[in-house]
Amino acid sequence: MMSLIILPYTKERIPDAVDFEKRLRQEEDFWGWEIDDTYLAAVEKSFCDERFSPSLSLLAYREGKVVGRIDSTLICSHFDGSVKAYLDWICVIKSARHQGVAQALMENLQAQLKERNVDTLIALTSQNEDAQRFYKSLPHSQMRDMGIWIDIK
């Protein structure tokens, strides 16, 4: 198996991430959003918008192609003065699953969060069995609380 390289997702790597998302759809077509000009413009703009400064996104490369991605953001709260992180998305292309990619992404993310003095990573988990098995296998993790998504209208 070829080695895995984990790099920050930067503006210069947008084409690599878009290629990844297109290959995701070739292998599994249920993602629910289109890779169109509106999407591309929003992603590109996010790298110039200071509101995204607490975001931390990583790409996993194998043989020069992105095979996995993880996206998170910091959550700062006056409630208890804590800084936590929210895991927004982790995905590995189907043909690269069960090869340690998700684990490597998660380990790298956790190391970077630790450097930023973040002690808790919060995630809403997907209901599919593979995702549930992955999240339950993570060291020092436990399923707690329930998640809710509220659209702001």
C-alpha positions as CSV (number, residue, x, y, z in Angstrom):
1,M,0.0,0.0,0.0
2,M,1.3,3.4,-0.9
3,S,2.0,5.9,1.9
4,L,-0.5,8.4,3.0
5,I,0.3,12.1,3.2
6,I,-1.9,14.5,5.2
7,L,-1.9,18.2,4.2
8,P,-3.9,21.2,5.2
9,Y,-6.8,22.0,2.8
10,T,-5.7,25.4,1.3
11,K,-7.1,27.5,-1.5
12,E,-4.4,26.2,-3.8
13,R,-5.7,22.6,-3.1
14,I,-9.3,23.3,-4.1
15,P,-8.9,21.5,-7.5
16,D,-7.6,18.4,-5.6
17,A,-10.6,18.5,-3.3
18,V,-13.0,19.0,-6.2
19,D,-11.4,16.0,-8.0
20,F,-11.9,14.0,-4.8
21,E,-15.6,15.0,-4.6
22,K,-16.2,14.1,-8.3
23,R,-14.6,10.7,-7.7
24,L,-16.7,10.2,-4.6
25,R,-19.8,10.6,-6.8
26,Q,-18.5,8.1,-9.3
27,E,-18.2,5.5,-6.6
28,E,-21.3,6.5,-4.6
29,D,-23.8,8.9,-5.9
30,F,-25.9,10.0,-2.9
31,W,-24.1,13.1,-1.7
32,G,-27.0,15.6,-2.1
33,W,-25.2,18.6,-3.4
34,E,-23.9,19.6,-6.8
35,I,-20.4,20.6,-7.7
36,D,-21.5,23.6,-9.7
37,D,-20.2,27.1,-10.2
38,T,-22.1,28.4,-7.1
39,Y,-20.5,25.7,-4.9
40,L,-17.1,26.3,-6.3
41,A,-17.4,30.1,-5.8
42,A,-18.5,29.6,-2.2
43,V,-15.6,27.3,-1.4
44,E,-13.1,29.6,-3.0
45,K,-14.6,32.7,-1.2
46,S,-14.4,30.8,2.1
47,F,-10.6,30.9,2.0
48,C,-10.6,34.7,1.9
49,D,-13.3,35.2,4.6
50,E,-12.0,35.8,8.1
51,R,-15.1,34.1,9.6
52,F,-13.5,30.8,8.4
53,S,-10.3,31.4,10.4
54,P,-11.3,28.9,13.1
55,S,-11.8,26.2,10.5
56,L,-9.3,23.4,10.2
57,S,-9.5,21.1,7.2
58,L,-7.1,18.4,6.1
59,L,-6.7,16.3,2.9
60,A,-5.3,12.8,2.8
61,Y,-3.3,12.1,-0.4
62,R,-2.2,8.8,-1.8
63,E,-0.4,8.6,-5.1
64,G,-1.0,12.3,-5.7
65,K,-4.8,12.1,-5.3
66,V,-7.0,13.0,-2.4
67,V,-8.5,9.9,-0.9
68,G,-9.9,11.4,2.3
69,R,-10.9,14.6,3.9
70,I,-11.7,16.0,7.3
71,D,-13.3,19.3,8.2
72,S,-13.7,20.9,11.6
73,T,-14.1,24.3,13.3
74,L,-13.4,25.7,16.8
75,I,-16.3,26.4,19.1
76,C,-15.5,29.1,21.6
77,S,-18.1,29.6,24.4
78,H,-18.5,32.1,27.2
79,F,-20.6,29.5,28.9
80,D,-17.6,27.9,30.6
81,G,-14.7,29.7,28.8
82,S,-13.9,26.6,26.9
83,V,-12.7,26.0,23.4
84,K,-14.0,22.8,21.8
85,A,-14.0,21.7,18.2
86,Y,-16.8,20.5,16.0
87,L,-16.1,17.7,13.5
88,D,-18.2,18.8,10.5
89,W,-17.2,16.1,8.0
90,I,-14.9,13.2,7.5
91,C,-15.1,11.2,4.3
92,V,-12.9,8.6,2.6
93,I,-13.5,7.6,-1.0
94,K,-15.1,4.1,-1.0
95,S,-12.2,2.4,-2.8
96,A,-9.8,3.6,-0.1
97,R,-11.9,2.7,3.0
98,H,-10.7,0.2,5.6
99,Q,-7.0,1.2,4.9
100,G,-6.4,3.5,7.8
101,V,-7.2,6.8,6.0
102,A,-10.0,8.0,8.3
103,Q,-7.9,7.0,11.4
104,A,-4.9,8.9,10.1
105,L,-7.1,12.0,9.4
106,M,-8.6,11.8,12.8
107,E,-5.2,11.4,14.6
108,N,-3.7,14.3,12.6
109,L,-6.7,16.5,13.4
110,Q,-6.6,15.6,17.1
111,A,-2.9,16.4,17.3
112,Q,-3.5,19.8,15.7
113,L,-6.4,20.5,18.0
114,K,-4.3,19.6,21.0
115,E,-1.6,22.1,19.9
116,R,-4.4,24.7,20.0
117,N,-5.4,23.7,23.5
118,V,-8.7,22.1,22.5
119,D,-9.6,19.2,24.7
120,T,-12.9,18.0,23.2
121,L,-14.0,17.2,19.7
122,I,-17.8,17.1,19.1
123,A,-19.3,15.2,16.2
124,L,-22.7,14.5,14.8
125,T,-22.4,11.0,13.5
126,S,-23.9,9.6,10.3
127,Q,-26.5,6.8,10.8
128,N,-24.9,4.4,8.3
129,E,-23.3,1.3,9.8
130,D,-19.7,2.0,8.5
131,A,-19.7,5.5,10.1
132,Q,-21.2,4.2,13.4
133,R,-18.5,1.5,13.6
134,F,-15.8,4.0,12.9
135,Y,-16.9,6.5,15.5
136,K,-17.4,3.8,18.1
137,S,-13.8,2.5,17.4
138,L,-12.1,5.8,18.2
139,P,-10.1,5.8,21.4
140,H,-11.3,8.0,24.2
141,S,-14.7,8.5,22.6
142,Q,-18.2,7.8,23.8
143,M,-21.7,8.4,22.3
144,R,-23.4,11.2,24.3
145,D,-26.4,13.5,23.9
146,M,-28.3,13.8,20.7
147,G,-27.8,16.1,17.8
148,I,-30.3,18.4,16.2
149,W,-29.9,20.6,13.1
150,I,-31.9,23.8,13.1
151,D,-32.2,25.8,9.9
152,I,-31.9,29.5,10.4
153,K,-34.6,31.1,8.2
